[in-house]
Amino acid sequence: MEARGSFFAGIRQVESSIGAHAFKLPIFYRDASSTTAFFAARAGRVARHLPHPSLRLATFAPGVAVVAVTVFEYRDCDIGP
């Protein structure tokens, strides 16, 4: 399916599924908002929570990392509100 008359015009979507859940890819987000908060945190404590040892922590000052928390509100998208 192809969206017409919109930002997504010309982008083809394909049907996909995970288990019993069917959806289209790429997912079109037509109406959404987000906000992000950044916090300074002790680099050692943050590093202990990285999910894989190959990931490396970036710091902006010696011993200080940034933790970002982002929340999204999807009001109109292909996978529901």
C-alpha positions as CSV (number, residue, x, y, z in Angstrom):
1,M,0.0,0.0,0.0
2,E,1.2,3.5,-0.8
3,A,0.2,6.7,1.1
4,R,-0.9,9.5,-1.2
5,G,-1.0,13.2,-0.7
6,S,1.1,13.1,2.4
7,F,4.6,13.2,3.7
8,F,4.7,9.4,3.1
9,A,3.8,9.6,-0.6
10,G,5.9,7.2,-2.6
11,I,7.0,5.1,0.3
12,R,5.8,1.5,-0.1
13,Q,4.8,-0.6,2.9
14,V,5.0,-4.3,3.1
15,E,2.9,-6.6,5.3
16,S,4.7,-8.3,8.2
17,S,3.8,-10.1,11.4
18,I,5.2,-11.2,14.7
19,G,3.2,-14.1,16.0
20,A,-0.5,-13.3,15.6
21,H,0.2,-9.5,15.3
22,A,0.1,-8.2,11.7
23,F,1.4,-4.8,10.8
24,K,3.0,-2.8,7.9
25,L,6.7,-1.8,7.6
26,P,7.8,0.8,7.7
27,I,5.4,2.0,10.3
28,F,3.9,5.4,9.5
29,Y,3.6,7.8,12.5
30,R,1.1,10.5,11.3
31,D,0.5,12.3,14.6
32,A,2.9,11.8,17.5
33,S,4.8,13.8,20.1
34,S,7.7,13.1,22.4
35,T,9.7,14.7,25.1
36,T,13.2,13.9,26.4
37,A,14.9,14.6,29.7
38,F,18.6,14.3,30.2
39,F,20.3,13.6,33.5
40,A,23.9,13.6,34.7
41,A,24.8,10.3,36.3
42,R,27.8,8.6,37.7
43,A,29.5,6.8,34.8
44,G,30.4,3.7,36.8
45,R,26.8,3.1,37.9
46,V,25.5,3.6,34.4
47,A,28.2,1.3,32.9
48,R,27.0,-1.6,35.1
49,H,23.6,-1.4,33.4
50,L,24.7,-1.6,29.8
51,P,23.1,-4.7,28.3
52,H,26.2,-6.1,26.5
53,P,30.0,-5.9,27.3
54,S,30.8,-4.7,23.8
55,L,28.9,-1.4,24.4
56,R,31.0,1.4,25.6
57,L,29.8,4.3,27.7
58,A,30.3,7.8,26.4
59,T,31.0,10.5,29.0
60,F,30.9,14.2,28.8
61,A,33.2,14.8,31.7
62,P,35.5,12.5,33.7
63,G,33.3,10.0,35.5
64,V,30.0,11.7,34.3
65,A,27.6,10.2,31.8
66,V,24.3,11.4,30.4
67,V,21.2,9.3,30.9
68,A,18.3,10.2,28.6
69,V,14.7,9.2,29.1
70,T,12.3,9.7,26.2
71,V,8.5,9.2,26.2
72,F,6.3,9.1,23.1
73,E,2.6,9.6,22.6
74,Y,1.4,8.0,19.3
75,R,-2.0,9.5,18.5
76,D,-2.2,8.2,14.9
77,C,0.0,5.5,13.5
78,D,-0.2,2.2,11.7
79,I,0.0,0.1,14.8
80,G,-2.7,2.0,16.8
81,P,-2.8,4.9,19.2
